[in-house]
Amino acid sequence: MVQLEEDFIKLVDNFVVETKDQKILDEISQLDRESQLLGISFYDMYCVILQDNVKHKSLVSEFKTYANLKKPATFAV
């Protein structure tokens, strides 16, 4: 795994742990279930939804705001 992937995983993990908004947590839970049904990793699924600004608009927006505040210097959202 390359450093960029490790940074992304840490960023997503920290976002999930620090999020207090129940609607966002519900969306994350839904994504986790969907990724299991599709047989892909949660992080791969998360990458997919970051490209989908329509279906998961609030989650994407919250994550991008969080990422811009917390991201490592090498990681850009």
C-alpha positions as a printed Julia matrix, in Angstrom:
77×3 Matrix{Float64}:
   0.0    0.0    0.0
   1.34   3.39  -0.94
   1.52   6.32   1.47
  -1.36   8.13  -0.26
  -3.67   5.16   0.35
  -2.6    4.92   3.98
  -3.23   8.64   4.46
  -6.69   8.32   2.89
  -7.61   5.37   5.12
  -6.47   7.24   8.24
  -8.41  10.32   7.17
 -11.61   8.34   6.58
 -11.19   6.44   9.84
 -10.7    9.65  11.81
 -13.67  11.28  10.1
 -15.9    8.32  11.01
 -14.74   8.35  14.63
 -15.04  12.12  15.06
 -18.38  12.61  13.28
 -21.24  13.47  15.62
 -23.99  14.06  13.03
 -26.38  11.11  13.14
 -27.43  11.55   9.5
 -23.81  11.32   8.38
 -23.27   8.27  10.6
 -26.35   6.64   9.08
 -24.99   7.25   5.56
 -21.63   5.79   6.56
 -23.39   2.73   7.95
 -25.35   2.36   4.71
 -22.13   2.59   2.68
 -20.55  -0.08   4.85
 -23.47  -2.45   4.24
 -23.46  -1.72   0.5
 -19.72  -2.35   0.23
 -20.13  -5.7    1.97
 -22.95  -6.69  -0.39
 -20.84  -5.71  -3.41
 -17.77  -7.48  -2.05
 -15.54  -4.41  -2.13
 -13.7   -2.66   0.66
 -15.38   0.17   2.55
 -12.55   2.49   1.46
 -13.07   1.63  -2.22
 -16.78   2.35  -1.77
 -15.92   5.62  -0.05
 -13.78   6.63  -3.05
 -16.74   5.93  -5.31
 -19.14   8.11  -3.32
 -16.65  10.97  -3.22
 -17.13  11.11  -6.99
 -20.95  11.1   -6.57
 -21.89  14.61  -5.5
 -25.6   13.94  -6.0
 -26.58  10.86  -4.02
 -24.4   11.51  -0.97
 -24.13  15.28  -1.15
 -24.08  16.0    2.6
 -21.59  13.21   3.38
 -19.26  14.29   0.59
 -19.47  17.92   1.65
 -18.79  17.13   5.32
 -15.88  14.85   4.46
 -14.28  17.38   2.12
 -14.54  20.08   4.77
 -13.03  17.71   7.36
 -10.3   16.59   4.96
  -9.28  20.15   4.18
  -8.83  20.81   7.89
  -7.05  17.55   8.75
  -5.37  16.26   5.63
  -1.66  15.49   5.45
   0.29  17.82   3.19
   0.54  15.11   0.52
  -3.19  14.4    0.35
  -5.63  16.49  -1.67
  -9.4   16.01  -1.85
